[in-house]
Amino acid sequence: MPKKQPKEHKIKISSAKGRPMISWVGKKPLDYVKGYPTQLLEVFDPLETDLKHDIPRYKGLEKNWQNLLFHGDNKDVLATLLEQGFRGKIDLIYIDPPFMSGTDYVRKVELRGLKETRTAIDDAGLLQQTMYFDMWRNDTYLQFMYERLILLKELLAETGSIYVHLDYHVGHQVKLLMDEVFGPENFRNEITWRRQVPRGMKAHAKFLPFSAEYILLYSKGRDAIWNQPVKIKKLTIKEAEEKYMKDNKGFFRTSDPGTYSFEGLLKLYQEGRLYIPKGGAIKIDKKNKIIKSTKGSIAIKYYRKQKGNYILEERPVDNIWDDIPGMGVVSSEWRGFQTQKPEALLERIVKASSNPNDLVLDCFIGSGTTAIVAQRFDRRWIGCDINKGAIQMTSKELQKIILDQIKKKRAKHPSFVTYKVNNYDLQLLRTEAIELAVRHIGIQRTKTDSFFDGKLGKNLVKIIDFNHPFTLLDFQLIQDELKKRPDEDRNITVVCLGKELAIDPAIEKWNKKHPVNKIEVIELKTDKKYGNFLIHKPDEAKVKIRRKGNKVVIEILDFISPTIIERLNIDNTLFKVKIPDFRCTIDCVLIDTDYGGKTFHIVYSDVPEKKNDLIESKYELEIPKKKITLALKIIDMLGEELIITKEI
C-alpha cells in the first residue's frame, strides 16, 4: 500500500532579485504556495526496472531516476515540486507560454488510414481540437506569468538557465518581469528566431510580415552552464582550396596574434601553428620574450576539420537564429499541434545550457518537443501541461523514442511516470466544451473584446467557466463591466453549465430596473435547444480476451467513438460520414498485464509509427500462470480513454 500523502501546506518563496520594473492591477508577489497531493496514473518501464515512486520526491529519485510527466495546472505542479525537494535542482528550463495573441490554439487531428479514402469523404477526416484559448486581459496575463516565473526561479539551480519563448505581443513586458524576478544582471541575451513564414502569408502582410519570435535567456547566477553552439558548413575540397591556405596538416585560415602572451605564442610555435610569410623565418628572443618573423608579421593558423571529402567550417552561433526552419518547413515532425516548435530549436538550447544527465524542465510541454529532445540527448526531464491531450501526445511520442533507444542499446533513462496533480478532469474539458458550445449555439467569437466572448444575434455573450456554476460574483463582474460602458445598449446573453439558485431573482430584479442591457441565461444543463451537445456518450469497444497457456490473446473486434462521429457530422448536414475501418479512430492501445486498479503499468504499447498506420488490434503477450487482472486502454484520436479490465 502506498504511503498516505500529506495534506497541502504552505511553502515559503524567496523575494524577487530585482526592483519592481512594471506594475498592473492586482499585482501580488508570491510569499507562499501550497503543495498538492499527486496521483500516480501511468508507468512506462519497458525494461522492468520496477522503480516505484508513488510520490515524486527528489530524494528518492536522485539515484533511481524516472522521468516525470505531470497533468495539472503548472502553478500547482511547480509548488508540488518545491514541496518534494526540487528547489535548486533544475539545470535548464525552457517554456513556450501563451503569447496573449487573442488566438484559439487548436490541434489538427486526422483519422488514421484515411489517406487513400480522403477523396471519398472529402475533408471529413480532419478534426480540430481546441487545446487552449490565448485570450487574456493584460493584468491577468502579467500576474499569471509573474507567479510562474517566481516559482521557476526557486526551482532553478545556481548554475541553471531559463529560456522564455515569446513573440511581439508581450515579449517587452515579460522581459521587465524577468528583470524583476531574476535580476537585470542575470540577463544573458535575447535570441531572435526567424521561423520562416510561408511565402503565401507574406504576400498578404501589411506593415511587413512577422517572421520572427524571441527567446529571452536569463541565468540564476554568474556561473551558468554554457556550451557554445556552432554552425557547421560543409565545403568541397575545391571550394576549400579557393578559400583557405593549406600545408601538410590541412586547410587553415590565419588571424593576428592579438593579446597572446610570449608563452602562448611559444606553445603555438611548438605545435606548428605559427604562420610566417613566404621567405621569412621565425626569430625567438627568450630573454626579451619576443617572437617575430624576419619577413612580414607572424599569424596564428586555425585549421579546419576534414570529414571524408568535405572540409567543415565551424562558426559560433550568435543571437540571430535564421538557420532553423519552423514547422511550416519541417513537416516530418508535425504532430498537428499549432504551437509546436521544431526539435532542432530545442536541440540547440538543450546542448548549449545543459550537459548529459542534467535535469530539464518544461511546464508548458504542449506537443512534447522539450522532453523528446531531452530524452534523445540523455538528459533527465520533467514535463507538465494542464491539457490532457498534450500529456497523451507527449507520452505517446516518448514511448516510441524510448523503445527505439532500447533497441539500439543506448537508453540512458528508459522509463517515465505520469502523475495527476490537484484533480483536473473537469478543467481539461474546458476549452473543448466552450468551443463546442460556441459552434453549437452559433456564437460569433469576438477576439478584440477583453471581457465578452462574442455575439449571438444582437446580444453580447459572456461564457461562464464550465468548471463552476453561474454565481452572484460572476453576475457582479458583468454589472461592473457594464458600468464601464455607459453607451452600451445591447442586451447580454450568459452561457453557463449551471447556475446558483440566487441568480434567477437577481437577474429578474436587474431586468426590471434596466430597459437596456437586459440579461438572459442559456443554462446548458437544462436548455432543450442547446443543451443536447453536452450529453456525453463514452467510447465503446467489443473486445475478446482469453488465456492460451502462459499467454493472453487480446482481440479488438470493434470500436466506436460517439464523440468523433458527432464531431465529423457537426458540419456535414447533407450526408453522414462513414468510417471504413474502426481502427481509423484509435490513436494507440496500451496494455497492463497486472492491473491493480489505480496505476496503469504500460507493459505493451501499440503506437503506430506513421500517421497513416493503423493499430494491430490483435495481441499475444506472455503472462504468469496465476490469476491476473488484465487492463486494456484504448485512446481515441481525440484523446478519450476507454479502459477494459478482465480477470483471467
C-alpha positions in Angstrom: 0.0 0.0 0.0 1.4 3.4 -0.9 2.0 5.8 1.9 -0.7 8.3 2.7 0.3 11.7 1.3 0.4 14.8 3.4 -2.3 17.4 3.1 -1.4 20.7 1.3 0.7 23.1 3.3 2.4 26.4 2.7 5.9 26.6 1.1 7.9 29.8 1.6 9.0 31.6 -1.5 12.0 34.0 -1.6 11.6 37.5 -2.8 12.4 38.6 -6.4 16.0 39.6 -7.1 15.4 42.9 -9.0 13.4 46.0 -8.1 9.8 46.3 -9.4 10.0 47.1 -13.2 6.4 47.0 -14.2 3.0 47.4 -12.4 -0.5 46.2 -13.2 -3.9 46.0 -11.5 -3.9 43.2 -8.9 -0.1 42.7 -8.8 0.8 40.5 -5.9 4.1 38.7 -5.3 4.1 35.1 -4.1 5.1 34.8 -0.5 3.8 31.2 0.0 2.4 28.5 -2.3 0.6 25.3 -1.4 1.8 21.8 -2.5 -0.8 19.3 -3.6 -1.0 15.5 -3.4 0.0 13.7 -6.5 -1.8 10.6 -8.0 0.3 8.2 -10.0 -1.6 7.5 -13.2 0.8 5.6 -15.6 4.2 3.9 -15.5 6.1 3.2 -18.7 9.0 1.0 -17.7 9.8 -1.4 -20.7 13.0 -2.7 -19.1 11.0 -3.6 -15.9 13.4 -1.8 -13.6 10.5 -1.9 -11.1 11.3 1.6 -9.8 8.4 2.7 -7.6 7.8 6.4 -6.9 4.2 6.8 -5.7 5.3 10.3 -4.6 7.8 12.1 -6.8 10.3 13.0 -4.1 13.7 14.2 -5.3 15.5 12.4 -2.5 14.1 9.1 -3.8 14.6 9.9 -7.5 18.1 11.3 -7.2 19.8 7.9 -7.5 16.9 6.0 -9.1 15.7 8.4 -11.7 12.5 8.1 -13.7 11.4 11.0 -15.9 8.3 12.8 -14.8 5.2 13.9 -16.7 2.5 15.9 -14.8 -1.1 16.6 -15.7 -2.3 19.7 -13.9 -2.1 23.5 -13.7 1.7 24.3 -13.8 1.4 26.6 -10.8 0.2 23.7 -8.7 2.8 21.3 -10.2 5.7 23.7 -9.6 4.6 24.2 -6.0 4.4 20.4 -5.6 8.0 20.1 -7.0 9.2 22.6 -4.4 7.4 20.6 -1.7 9.0 17.4 -2.9 12.6 18.7 -2.7 13.3 20.0 -6.2 14.3 23.5 -5.1 17.5 24.4 -6.9 17.7 21.1 -8.7 16.7 22.1 -12.2 19.6 22.7 -14.6 17.7 24.1 -17.6 14.2 25.5 -18.0 12.5 26.2 -21.4 9.0 27.5 -21.6 6.8 28.4 -24.5 3.9 30.1 -22.7 0.8 31.7 -24.2 1.7 34.8 -26.2 -1.5 36.7 -25.3 -2.2 36.7 -29.1 -6.0 36.5 -28.9 -6.0 33.2 -30.7 -7.6 29.9 -30.1 -4.9 27.3 -30.5 -6.1 24.1 -32.0 -4.6 20.7 -32.7 -5.5 19.3 -36.1 -6.5 15.7 -35.8 -6.5 13.4 -38.8 -8.1 10.0 -38.5 -5.7 7.1 -39.2 -5.5 5.3 -42.5 -7.8 7.7 -44.5 -5.2 8.9 -46.9 -6.5 6.6 -49.7 -10.1 7.4 -49.0 -9.8 11.1 -48.4 -11.4 11.9 -51.8 -14.4 9.7 -50.9 -15.1 11.5 -47.6 -13.8 14.9 -48.7 -12.0 16.5 -45.7 -14.3 15.0 -43.0 -11.4 13.0 -41.6 -9.8 16.3 -40.3 -10.9 17.3 -36.8 -9.9 20.4 -34.8 -9.4 20.0 -31.1 -9.1 23.3 -29.2 -6.1 22.9 -26.9 -6.2 26.3 -25.1 -7.5 29.9 -25.5 -4.8 32.5 -25.7 -7.2 35.4 -24.8 -6.3 37.3 -21.7 -6.8 40.7 -20.1 -3.3 42.2 -19.8 -3.3 42.4 -16.0 -4.4 38.8 -15.7 -1.7 37.6 -18.1 1.1 39.5 -16.3 0.1 38.1 -12.9 -0.1 34.6 -14.4 3.4 34.9 -15.8 4.8 36.6 -12.7 3.7 33.8 -10.4 5.1 31.1 -12.5 8.5 32.9 -13.1 8.9 33.3 -9.4 8.3 29.5 -8.8 10.7 28.6 -11.7 13.4 30.8 -10.2 13.1 28.8 -7.0 13.5 25.5 -8.8 16.4 26.6 -10.9 19.9 25.6 -9.9 22.6 28.2 -9.3 24.3 27.2 -12.5 21.0 26.9 -14.4 19.4 28.9 -17.2 15.9 29.7 -18.3 14.7 30.3 -21.8 11.3 32.0 -22.3 9.9 31.8 -25.8 7.6 34.7 -26.8 6.7 37.0 -29.8 6.0 40.7 -30.3 2.7 40.7 -28.3 4.2 40.6 -24.8 7.9 40.0 -25.2 8.8 43.5 -24.0 6.6 43.2 -20.9 7.8 39.8 -19.9 11.4 41.0 -20.2 10.6 43.5 -17.5 9.1 40.7 -15.4 12.3 38.6 -15.9 14.4 41.6 -14.8 12.4 41.9 -11.7 12.3 38.2 -10.8 15.9 37.1 -11.9 17.6 40.5 -11.7 18.7 42.5 -14.7 22.3 41.5 -14.1 21.3 37.9 -14.9 20.0 38.8 -18.4 22.2 36.9 -20.9 20.7 37.5 -24.3 17.6 37.9 -26.4 17.5 35.4 -29.2 15.7 36.3 -32.4 14.4 33.1 -34.1 13.4 33.6 -37.7 10.7 30.9 -38.0 10.4 31.4 -41.8 6.7 32.2 -42.5 5.4 30.6 -45.7 5.5 32.9 -48.7 1.7 32.9 -49.2 1.3 34.5 -45.8 3.9 37.1 -46.5 2.1 38.3 -49.7 -0.9 39.4 -47.6 1.1 41.0 -44.7 0.7 44.7 -44.0 3.4 46.8 -42.4 5.9 43.9 -43.1 5.3 40.2 -42.2 6.0 38.9 -38.7 8.7 36.3 -39.4 10.5 36.2 -36.0 9.9 35.1 -32.5 12.0 36.0 -29.5 13.6 33.9 -26.7 14.7 35.6 -23.5 17.7 33.9 -21.9 18.4 34.5 -18.2 20.6 32.6 -15.7 20.2 32.1 -12.0 23.8 33.3 -11.3 27.1 34.1 -12.9 28.5 30.6 -13.4 25.8 29.2 -15.6 26.4 26.1 -17.7 27.4 27.1 -21.2 28.5 25.1 -24.2 28.9 27.5 -27.2 26.8 26.3 -30.1 28.4 26.4 -33.5 27.1 26.3 -37.1 28.8 23.8 -39.3 29.1 24.3 -43.1 30.5 21.6 -45.5 32.9 22.7 -48.2 34.2 20.5 -51.1 38.0 20.2 -51.4 37.8 22.5 -54.5 35.8 25.2 -52.5 38.3 24.9 -49.6 41.3 25.4 -52.0 39.7 28.6 -53.2 39.1 29.9 -49.7 41.9 28.7 -47.5 45.6 28.1 -47.4 47.0 24.6 -47.0 50.0 22.8 -45.5 50.9 19.3 -44.7 48.4 19.4 -41.7 45.4 20.5 -43.8 43.5 23.6 -44.7 43.7 26.7 -42.4 42.9 30.4 -42.1 45.1 32.9 -40.2 44.5 35.5 -37.6 46.5 38.3 -35.9 48.1 37.1 -32.6 46.3 39.8 -30.8 46.9 39.6 -27.0 48.6 36.2 -27.0 51.4 36.1 -24.4 55.0 35.1 -25.2 54.4 31.7 -23.6 51.2 31.2 -25.6 53.0 32.0 -28.9 55.9 29.7 -28.0 53.5 26.8 -27.4 51.8 27.5 -30.8 55.2 27.6 -32.5 56.0 24.2 -31.0 52.7 22.9 -32.3 53.4 24.2 -35.7 50.6 26.7 -35.6 52.5 29.9 -36.3 52.3 31.2 -39.9 55.1 33.3 -41.5 55.1 34.9 -45.0 56.9 33.0 -47.7 60.7 33.6 -47.5 60.6 34.6 -43.8 61.8 32.8 -40.7 60.8 32.7 -37.0 63.1 34.5 -34.6 62.7 33.8 -30.9 64.3 36.1 -28.3 63.7 34.3 -24.9 65.5 37.0 -22.9 63.2 39.8 -24.1 60.3 37.4 -24.6 59.8 38.3 -28.3 58.7 36.1 -31.2 58.8 37.7 -34.6 59.2 36.9 -38.3 62.2 38.1 -40.4 59.8 39.0 -43.2 56.3 40.3 -42.6 54.2 39.6 -39.5 53.5 36.3 -37.8 49.9 35.0 -37.6 48.2 32.1 -36.0 46.9 29.1 -38.0 43.3 27.9 -37.4 42.9 24.5 -39.0 39.6 23.3 -40.5 38.3 19.8 -39.7 38.0 17.4 -42.5 35.4 14.7 -42.8 35.7 12.4 -45.8 35.8 14.6 -48.9 34.5 17.7 -47.1 36.1 20.5 -45.1 34.0 21.6 -42.1 33.6 25.2 -41.3 32.6 25.9 -37.6 31.3 29.3 -36.8 30.0 30.4 -33.3 26.2 30.9 -33.2 25.1 34.4 -32.4 21.7 35.6 -31.2 20.1 35.7 -34.6 18.9 32.2 -35.4 17.9 32.1 -39.0 19.2 28.6 -39.8 16.4 26.6 -38.1 13.2 26.4 -40.1 9.8 26.5 -38.4 7.2 23.8 -38.5 5.8 25.1 -41.8 9.0 23.7 -43.3 9.8 20.7 -41.0 6.7 18.8 -41.9 8.2 15.4 -40.9 7.9 16.3 -37.2 4.4 17.7 -37.4 2.1 16.3 -34.8 -0.9 18.6 -35.5 -0.1 20.9 -32.6 -0.4 24.5 -33.7 2.3 26.0 -31.4 4.7 23.1 -31.9 8.4 24.0 -32.2 11.0 22.2 -34.2 13.3 19.7 -32.5 16.4 21.5 -33.9 15.5 24.6 -32.0 15.3 22.7 -28.7 18.4 20.7 -29.5 20.5 23.9 -29.7 19.1 25.2 -26.4 19.4 21.9 -24.6 23.0 21.3 -25.8 24.0 24.9 -25.1 22.8 25.1 -21.5 22.9 21.6 -20.1 25.2 18.5 -20.1 24.2 14.8 -20.2 22.3 13.7 -17.2 21.3 17.3 -16.3 17.6 17.9 -15.4 15.5 19.8 -18.0 12.0 21.3 -17.1 9.2 22.5 -19.4 5.9 23.3 -17.6 4.1 24.2 -20.9 5.0 20.9 -22.5 2.5 21.1 -25.4 3.4 18.7 -28.1 6.3 17.3 -26.0 9.3 18.6 -28.0 11.4 19.6 -25.0 11.0 16.2 -23.4 11.6 14.5 -26.7 14.9 16.3 -27.3 16.0 15.8 -23.7 15.4 12.1 -24.0 17.3 11.9 -27.3 20.3 13.6 -25.8 20.5 11.8 -22.4 19.1 14.5 -20.2 16.6 13.8 -17.4 13.4 15.7 -17.9 10.2 16.9 -16.3 7.1 17.9 -18.3 3.8 19.4 -17.3 0.6 20.6 -19.0 -3.0 21.3 -18.0 -4.3 19.8 -21.2 -4.7 16.0 -21.2 -4.3 15.9 -25.0 -0.8 17.4 -24.6 0.0 14.8 -21.9 -1.2 11.9 -24.1 0.7 13.2 -27.1 3.9 13.6 -25.2 3.6 10.2 -23.6 2.9 8.5 -26.9 6.0 10.1 -28.6 8.2 9.3 -25.7 7.2 5.7 -25.7 8.3 5.3 -29.3 11.6 7.0 -28.7 12.5 5.0 -25.6 11.6 1.7 -27.3 13.9 2.7 -30.2 16.7 3.7 -27.8 16.4 0.3 -26.1 16.5 -1.5 -29.4 19.7 0.4 -30.3 21.1 -0.2 -26.7 21.5 3.4 -25.9 18.7 4.1 -23.5 20.1 6.3 -20.7 16.8 6.9 -18.9 14.4 4.3 -20.2 11.3 5.0 -18.2 8.9 7.7 -17.2 5.8 8.1 -14.9 2.7 10.2 -15.3 1.1 11.9 -12.3 -2.1 14.0 -11.8 -1.8 17.0 -9.5 -4.9 18.6 -8.0 -7.6 16.8 -10.0 -8.1 18.4 -13.4 -10.6 16.0 -15.0 -13.1 18.8 -15.4 -10.7 21.6 -16.3 -9.2 19.8 -19.2 -12.6 19.7 -20.9 -12.9 23.5 -20.6 -11.5 24.6 -23.9 -13.2 21.7 -25.8 -16.6 22.3 -24.2 -16.5 26.0 -24.7 -15.5 25.6 -28.4 -18.3 23.1 -28.9 -20.8 25.4 -27.2 -19.7 28.3 -29.4 -20.2 26.3 -32.6 -23.4 24.6 -31.4 -25.2 27.7 -30.3 -23.8 29.8 -33.2 -21.9 32.4 -31.2 -19.7 34.7 -33.2 -16.4 35.0 -31.3 -15.0 38.5 -30.6 -11.3 38.5 -30.1 -10.9 42.2 -29.6 -13.2 42.4 -26.5 -11.3 41.8 -23.3 -14.5 40.8 -21.3 -17.3 39.5 -23.5 -16.7 36.4 -25.5 -18.7 37.1 -28.6 -22.1 37.9 -30.1 -25.3 36.0 -30.5 -27.6 37.9 -32.9 -27.5 41.5 -31.5 -26.7 40.3 -27.9 -23.3 40.3 -26.3 -22.3 36.9 -24.9 -20.5 36.1 -21.7 -19.5 32.4 -21.3 -19.1 31.4 -17.6 -16.2 29.0 -17.0 -17.8 25.5 -17.2 -15.8 24.4 -14.1 -18.4 26.2 -11.8 -22.0 27.4 -12.0 -23.0 31.0 -12.7 -22.6 32.7 -9.4 -23.6 36.1 -7.9 -19.9 37.0 -8.1 -19.9 36.3 -11.9 -23.1 38.4 -12.1 -21.4 41.3 -10.2 -18.4 41.2 -12.6 -20.8 41.6 -15.6 -22.5 44.6 -13.8 -19.1 46.2 -13.1 -18.1 45.8 -16.8 -21.4 47.4 -18.0 -20.8 50.4 -15.7 -17.5 51.0 -17.6 -19.5 51.1 -20.9 -22.2 53.8 -20.4 -23.0 53.9 -24.1 -23.5 50.1 -24.4 -27.2 49.5 -25.3 -27.1 45.8 -26.3 -28.6 43.0 -24.2 -26.5 40.3 -22.6 -26.7 36.5 -23.1 -24.9 34.5 -20.4 -24.0 30.9 -21.3 -23.3 28.6 -18.4 -23.3 25.0 -17.5 -25.5 25.6 -14.4 -26.4 28.4 -12.0 -26.9 29.2 -8.3 -30.4 29.4 -7.0 -29.9 33.1 -6.2 -29.2 34.0 -9.8 -32.8 34.0 -11.2 -34.2 36.5 -8.7 -31.1 38.7 -9.0 -31.5 38.8 -12.8 -35.2 39.4 -12.6 -34.5 42.4 -10.3 -31.8 43.7 -12.7 -34.0 43.4 -15.8 -36.9 45.4 -14.2 -34.6 48.3 -13.5 -32.7 48.3 -16.8 -34.5 49.0 -20.1 -31.3 48.2 -21.9 -28.5 45.6 -21.0 -31.2 43.1 -20.1 -29.7 39.7 -19.2 -30.8 36.3 -20.4 -29.3 33.0 -19.4 -28.7 29.8 -21.5 -28.2 27.1 -18.9 -26.8 24.2 -20.9 -27.7 21.5 -18.4 -31.4 22.2 -18.8 -31.8 24.0 -22.1 -33.8 21.9 -24.6 -32.5 23.7 -27.7 -28.8 24.0 -26.9 -28.0 21.6 -24.1 -28.1 18.3 -26.0 -24.5 18.5 -27.2 -23.3 18.1 -23.7 -24.8 14.7 -23.3 -21.6 12.7 -23.5 -21.6 9.1 -24.8 -18.4 7.3 -23.8 -16.4 5.2 -26.2 -17.5 1.6 -26.6 -15.5 -1.5 -27.7 -16.1 -5.1 -28.5 -13.0 -7.0 -27.2 -12.2 -10.7 -26.8 -9.7 -11.6 -24.1 -8.7 -15.2 -23.4 -5.9 -17.2 -21.9 -3.9 -19.5 -24.1 -1.4 -21.4 -21.9 1.1 -18.9 -20.5 -0.1 -16.3 -22.9 -3.1 -13.9 -23.2 -4.7 -13.3 -26.5 -6.5 -9.9 -26.9 -8.6 -9.0 -30.0 -10.3 -5.7 -30.5 -13.2 -6.7 -32.7 -15.0 -3.3 -32.9 -14.7 0.2 -31.5 -16.9 3.3 -31.7 -16.3 6.8 -30.5 -19.7 8.7 -30.5 -17.8 12.0 -29.9 -15.7 11.6 -33.0 -18.7 10.6 -35.1 -20.7 13.6 -33.8 -17.7 15.9 -34.5 -17.3 14.6 -38.0 -21.0 15.2 -38.8 -21.5 18.5 -37.0 -20.7 20.4 -40.2 -21.9 17.8 -42.6 -25.7 18.2 -42.9 -26.1 16.7 -46.3 -24.6 13.3 -45.6 -23.3 11.2 -42.7 -19.6 10.4 -42.7 -18.8 6.7 -42.9 -15.6 5.4 -41.3 -14.2 2.5 -43.4 -12.3 0.8 -40.5 -12.9 1.3 -36.8 -9.2 1.4 -36.3 -9.1 4.8 -38.0 -10.5 6.4 -34.9 -8.0 4.7 -32.5 -4.7 6.6 -31.8 -3.0 4.0 -29.6 -3.5 0.9 -27.4 -1.8 0.3 -24.1 -1.9 -3.0 -22.1 -1.2 -3.7 -18.4 -1.0 -7.4 -17.6 -1.2 -7.0 -13.8 -3.5 -4.0 -13.2 -4.1 -3.0 -9.6 -7.0 -0.7 -10.2 -5.2 2.7 -9.8 -1.8 2.9 -11.6 -1.6 1.7 -15.1 1.7 0.0 -15.9 2.3 0.0 -19.6 3.6 -3.5 -20.3 2.9 -3.2 -24.1 2.1 -0.2 -26.2 0.8 -0.2 -29.8 1.7 3.2 -31.1 1.6 3.3 -34.9 4.8 4.7 -36.3 3.2 6.8 -39.1 0.1 8.8 -39.1 -1.5 6.6 -41.8 -0.7 3.4 -40.0 -3.4 1.5 -38.1 -3.2 -0.3 -34.7 -2.6 -4.1 -34.9 -5.9 -4.8 -33.0 -4.7 -8.4 -32.1 -2.1 -9.1 -29.4 -0.4 -12.1 -27.7 1.5 -11.5 -24.5 3.2 -13.7 -22.0 1.5 -13.7 -18.6 2.2 -15.6 -15.3 0.2 -18.7 -14.6 -1.5 -17.1 -11.6 -4.8 -15.3 -11.8 -4.3 -11.7 -13.1 -6.4 -8.7 -13.9 -5.6 -7.6 -17.4 -6.3 -4.0 -18.4 -6.6 -2.7 -22.0 -6.6 1.1 -22.5 -7.8 2.3 -25.9 -7.1 6.0 -26.6 -9.1 7.5 -29.5 -7.9 10.3 -31.8 -9.4 13.0 -29.6 -7.7 11.7 -26.5 -10.6 10.0 -24.8 -9.6 6.9 -22.9 -11.5 3.6 -22.5 -10.2 1.0 -20.0 -11.4 -2.6 -20.2 -10.4 -5.0 -17.5 -10.8 -8.7 -17.2 -9.7 -11.3 -14.7 -8.1 -14.3 -16.3 
